Amino acid sequence: MYIVVNCPHCGSLMVARAENRTRSCPRCNHRADLRGLRIVARAETAREASAILRALKAKEGGEEGCEPRFKRFVV
């Protein structure tokens, strides 16, 4: 079983195995205790969890064609 949770440090979504106690965030490298986090979604397989994660990130990012949340500045 896999779970999707938010990193308590940066808020990024991440996938973890349900039986694990901790997980490092791929974005900020913060070691999170999974037992205290709210579970956003559950999945039976890693492939299903990955698909859920992509869908949630796409939904979080807004509709296609919108400007990105953060613009890259060119110097």
Buried (B, 14 or more C-beta within 10 A) or exposed (E): EBBBBBBEEEEBBBBBEEEEEEBEBEEEEEEBEBEEBEEBBEBEEEEBBBEBBEEBEEEEEEEEEEEEEEEEEEE
